[in-house]
Amino acid sequence: MALPKRTIPIGTILLQAFLILVAITQIYPLIWLAFFSLKDNSEIFSGDVANLPKQFLWSNYAKALSEGHVLTYFFNSVFVTAVSIILVLILSSMTGYAITRMNWKLSGLTLTIILLGMMVPIHAALLPLFMVLKNLGLLNSYWSLIIPYVAFGIPMAVFILGSFFRGVPRELEEAAVIDGCGIYRTFFSIILPLVRPAISTVAIFTFLSCWNELMFAVTFINKESMQTLTVGMMSMVGTYITQWGIIGAGLMITTIPTIIIYLLLNKQVQKSMIAGAVKG
């Protein structure tokens, strides 16, 4: 007996076609950058920028790492971003837990003051931050970037983590206390594992904001040995001659960590979005 053919609704077909088109639109710039990074100036300016390279110049990557000091910039960006993510996660998780799960006066006011930080444009604090860091002697150091990144990352992180902490049943904490757990063990062993999707979301948002930030990095850091990738890429543009293929290689190196981080944490972010939608 032949099974009846399953018909696919026209709406599903149109939706899938639209999503494929969106995916191609999102992926194409990355493919174009990969081809661009393997060309030299003569091929780039000959008019066939979008075509495959006539000769794959893998030496552009070697020159970017050695002559362009991309490896130094890469290490600086990794260090600043990693420390910022760790501090944001530690401070915001403890703050969000204390505000949403503990009963104490002025907890609501404290949350309001912290969330006001989301309303302040990050570059509006550029001049005051510069003066404060100058008086503290922190200019041209990693801390001149880490401190502002953490300060501006905490409000959004507290907002995200706090909403997840509210959804955790209090019975879990009560059972942990009955079993002899203290406040710190309850927090680290019981509560944090339950909000891993939110932690991953905060980590990705913090990573993107720190990794791609330019204004603070170009203002607070003048030493070439301390510059991050965004500033380093900008400094590779020469006054008279610019090797665009090498710059493309540097940009490709800059983009790869973002892709890797998302591939590692995308499932957790999806869980966070679904959980947030269900709670709403």
C-alpha positions as CSV (number, residue, x, y, z in Angstrom):
1,M,0.0,0.0,0.0
2,A,1.5,3.3,-1.1
3,L,1.9,5.9,1.5
4,P,0.2,9.3,0.7
5,K,2.6,11.9,-0.5
6,R,3.3,14.6,2.1
7,T,2.7,18.1,0.7
8,I,4.8,21.0,2.0
9,P,2.8,24.2,2.5
10,I,3.8,27.0,0.2
11,G,4.4,29.2,3.3
12,T,7.0,26.9,4.6
13,I,8.8,26.8,1.2
14,L,8.8,30.7,1.1
15,L,10.1,30.9,4.7
16,Q,12.9,28.4,4.0
17,A,13.9,30.3,0.8
18,F,13.9,33.6,2.8
19,L,16.1,32.1,5.6
20,I,18.5,30.7,3.0
21,L,18.8,34.1,1.4
22,V,19.4,35.7,4.8
23,A,22.1,33.1,5.6
24,I,23.8,33.7,2.2
25,T,23.7,37.4,2.9
26,Q,25.3,36.9,6.3
27,I,28.0,34.5,5.2
28,Y,29.0,36.1,1.9
29,P,31.0,39.0,3.5
30,L,33.1,36.5,5.4
31,I,33.8,34.5,2.2
32,W,34.6,37.7,0.4
33,L,37.1,38.8,3.1
34,A,38.8,35.4,2.9
35,F,39.3,35.8,-0.8
36,F,40.3,39.4,-0.4
37,S,43.0,38.4,2.2
38,L,44.7,36.2,-0.4
39,K,45.2,38.9,-3.1
40,D,47.8,41.6,-3.7
41,N,47.2,45.2,-4.4
42,S,47.4,44.8,-8.2
43,E,44.7,42.2,-8.3
44,I,42.5,44.1,-5.8
45,F,42.6,47.3,-7.8
46,S,42.3,45.5,-11.2
47,G,38.5,45.4,-10.8
48,D,37.9,41.7,-9.9
49,V,37.7,42.1,-6.2
50,A,34.8,39.7,-5.8
51,N,36.4,36.9,-7.9
52,L,38.6,34.1,-6.7
53,P,42.3,35.0,-6.3
54,K,44.4,34.2,-9.4
55,Q,47.2,33.2,-6.9
56,F,46.5,32.3,-3.3
57,L,48.9,34.5,-1.4
58,W,49.1,32.7,2.0
59,S,52.2,34.8,2.6
60,N,49.8,37.7,3.5
61,Y,49.0,35.9,6.7
62,A,52.7,35.4,7.6
63,K,53.4,39.1,6.9
64,A,50.4,40.2,8.9
65,L,51.6,38.1,11.9
66,S,55.3,39.2,11.6
67,E,55.6,42.6,9.9
68,G,52.1,43.8,10.9
69,H,52.6,42.8,14.6
70,V,49.1,41.2,14.4
71,L,50.3,38.5,16.8
72,T,51.1,41.1,19.5
73,Y,47.8,42.9,18.9
74,F,46.0,39.5,19.0
75,F,47.5,38.6,22.4
76,N,46.6,42.0,23.8
77,S,43.0,41.7,22.7
78,V,42.7,38.1,24.0
79,F,44.1,39.1,27.4
80,V,41.9,42.3,27.8
81,T,38.8,40.5,26.6
82,A,39.3,37.3,28.7
83,V,40.0,39.3,31.9
84,S,36.9,41.5,31.2
85,I,34.7,38.5,30.6
86,I,35.8,36.8,33.8
87,L,35.3,39.9,36.0
88,V,31.9,40.7,34.4
89,L,30.7,37.2,35.0
90,I,31.9,37.1,38.6
91,L,30.7,40.6,39.7
92,S,27.4,40.5,37.8
93,S,26.4,37.0,38.9
94,M,27.0,37.8,42.5
95,T,25.3,41.2,42.3
96,G,22.3,39.8,40.4
97,Y,22.0,36.9,42.9
98,A,22.2,39.3,45.9
99,I,19.6,41.6,44.5
100,T,17.1,39.1,43.3
101,R,17.4,36.3,45.8
102,M,18.2,38.0,49.1
103,N,15.9,40.2,51.2
104,W,17.6,43.5,52.2
105,K,16.7,47.1,52.1
106,L,17.4,49.2,49.0
107,S,17.8,46.2,46.8
108,G,15.4,47.6,44.3
109,L,17.1,51.0,44.4
110,T,20.5,49.4,43.9
111,L,19.2,47.5,40.9
112,T,17.7,50.7,39.4
113,I,21.0,52.5,39.9
114,I,23.0,49.7,38.2
115,L,20.6,49.5,35.3
116,L,20.9,53.2,34.7
117,G,24.3,52.4,33.4
118,M,22.6,50.9,30.3
119,M,21.2,54.3,29.5
120,V,24.6,56.0,29.4
121,P,26.2,56.0,26.0
122,I,29.6,54.4,26.3
123,H,31.4,57.2,24.5
124,A,29.8,59.9,26.6
125,A,32.1,58.9,29.4
126,L,35.2,59.2,27.3
127,L,36.6,62.5,28.6
128,P,35.8,61.9,32.3
129,L,37.3,58.4,32.1
130,F,40.4,59.7,30.4
131,M,40.9,62.3,33.2
132,V,40.3,59.7,36.0
133,L,42.7,57.1,34.4
134,K,45.3,59.8,33.9
135,N,45.1,60.9,37.5
136,L,45.4,57.2,38.6
137,G,48.4,56.6,36.3
138,L,46.6,53.8,34.4
139,L,46.9,55.1,30.9
140,N,48.8,52.9,28.5
141,S,48.1,49.8,30.6
142,Y,45.7,46.9,30.2
143,W,43.6,48.2,33.2
144,S,42.8,51.4,31.3
145,L,40.6,49.2,29.0
146,I,39.6,46.4,31.4
147,I,38.0,48.8,34.0
148,P,35.7,50.6,31.5
149,Y,34.8,47.4,29.7
150,V,33.8,45.8,33.0
151,A,32.0,48.8,34.3
152,F,29.9,49.1,31.1
153,G,29.3,45.4,30.8
154,I,27.9,44.8,34.3
155,P,24.5,46.6,33.9
156,M,23.4,44.4,30.9
157,A,24.9,41.3,32.6
158,V,23.0,42.0,35.9
159,F,19.8,42.5,33.9
160,I,20.1,39.2,32.0
161,L,21.3,37.1,35.0
162,G,18.9,38.6,37.4
163,S,15.9,37.6,35.2
164,F,17.1,34.0,35.3
165,F,17.8,34.0,39.0
166,R,14.2,35.0,39.6
167,G,13.0,31.9,37.7
168,V,14.9,29.5,40.0
169,P,12.6,27.8,42.5
170,R,13.4,28.8,46.1
171,E,12.8,25.3,47.2
172,L,16.2,24.3,45.7
173,E,18.0,26.8,48.0
174,E,15.9,25.7,51.0
175,A,16.8,22.1,50.4
176,A,20.5,23.0,50.0
177,V,20.4,24.9,53.3
178,I,18.8,21.9,55.0
179,D,21.6,19.7,53.7
180,G,24.1,22.0,55.3
181,C,25.2,24.2,52.3
182,G,26.3,27.7,53.0
183,I,25.5,30.7,50.9
184,Y,28.6,30.4,48.7
185,R,28.3,26.7,48.1
186,T,24.6,27.1,47.3
187,F,25.4,29.8,44.8
188,F,28.3,28.1,43.1
189,S,27.1,24.5,43.2
190,I,23.3,24.8,42.9
191,I,22.3,28.2,41.3
192,L,25.1,28.9,38.8
193,P,24.8,25.5,37.0
194,L,21.1,26.3,36.4
195,V,21.8,29.6,34.7
196,R,24.5,28.4,32.3
197,P,22.6,29.6,29.2
198,A,22.4,33.1,30.7
199,I,26.1,33.0,31.5
200,S,26.9,32.0,28.0
201,T,24.8,34.8,26.6
202,V,26.6,37.4,28.9
203,A,30.0,36.0,27.9
204,I,29.2,36.4,24.2
205,F,27.8,39.9,24.5
206,T,30.8,40.9,26.6
207,F,33.2,39.3,24.2
208,L,31.8,41.1,21.2
209,S,31.7,44.5,22.9
210,C,35.3,44.2,24.2
211,W,36.8,42.5,21.1
212,N,35.3,45.1,18.6
213,E,35.7,48.3,20.7
214,L,37.8,51.0,19.2
215,M,37.2,54.4,20.8
216,F,38.6,53.6,24.3
217,A,41.4,51.5,22.8
218,V,42.7,54.3,20.6
219,T,42.3,57.0,23.2
220,F,43.7,55.3,26.3
221,I,46.5,53.3,24.7
222,N,49.4,54.9,22.8
223,K,52.1,52.3,23.2
224,E,52.2,50.0,20.1
225,S,53.1,47.0,22.3
226,M,49.9,47.5,24.3
227,Q,47.5,48.1,21.4
228,T,44.6,45.8,20.6
229,L,43.6,44.4,17.2
230,T,41.1,47.1,16.4
231,V,43.7,49.8,16.8
232,G,46.4,47.7,15.2
233,M,44.3,47.2,12.1
234,M,43.8,50.9,11.8
235,S,47.5,51.7,12.2
236,M,48.3,49.3,9.3
237,V,46.8,51.7,6.8
238,G,49.9,53.5,5.5
239,T,50.3,57.2,4.5
240,Y,51.5,56.5,1.0
241,I,51.4,52.7,0.4
242,T,48.9,50.3,2.0
243,Q,49.0,46.6,1.5
244,W,45.3,45.8,1.5
245,G,45.8,42.0,1.2
246,I,47.8,42.0,4.4
247,I,45.2,44.1,6.1
248,G,42.6,41.7,4.9
249,A,44.6,38.8,6.4
250,G,44.7,40.7,9.7
251,L,40.9,41.3,9.6
252,M,40.4,37.6,8.9
253,I,42.5,36.7,11.9
254,T,40.5,39.1,14.0
255,T,37.2,37.6,12.8
256,I,38.1,33.9,13.5
257,P,37.9,34.0,17.3
258,T,34.4,35.5,17.1
259,I,33.2,32.7,14.9
260,I,34.8,30.1,17.2
261,I,33.3,31.6,20.4
262,Y,29.8,31.6,18.8
263,L,30.1,28.0,17.5
264,L,31.1,26.9,21.0
265,L,28.3,28.7,22.8
266,N,25.5,29.1,20.3
267,K,23.4,26.2,21.8
268,Q,23.6,27.8,25.2
269,V,22.5,31.2,23.7
270,Q,19.6,29.5,21.9
271,K,18.5,27.9,25.2
272,S,18.7,31.3,26.9
273,M,16.5,32.9,24.2
274,I,13.9,30.1,24.4
275,A,13.9,30.3,28.2
276,G,13.5,34.0,28.1
277,A,10.6,33.7,25.6
278,V,8.8,31.2,27.8
279,K,9.3,33.3,30.9
280,G,7.9,36.3,29.2
